[in-house]
Amino acid sequence: MSIYVGNLSYEVTQEDISNVFAEYGTVKRVQLPTDRETGRVRGFAFVEMDSEAEETAAIDALDGAEWMGRNLKVNKAKPREDRGGSGGGRGGDSRGRFNSGGGGRRY
């Protein structure tokens, strides 16, 4: 199991997150995704702990708690959905042109 931690400050570090969750048990791993272009933290993280009981205790204690000026959103992480290989959500024609979707101009 993994814990999703949302609404994080953009100033947070993996060490900050690990220290907070360590109060509830052994932290095995912290993932703190960053933006590919800017390298800036994206405002959420995933935390794995040693046992489900520790994860549940952390979720119960930290969901809604204020930390670094923000109210945390902490819950069980949902499995990542398979997005498939379509390459995007906008449908294009066979020439690679995209419909704007609003009935306006075609590109």
Summary of the structure (lengths in Angstrom):
residues: 107
radius of gyration: 18.9
end to end distance: 44.2
largest distance: 56.3
contacts: 252
relative contact order: 0.22
helix: 21%
strand: 27%
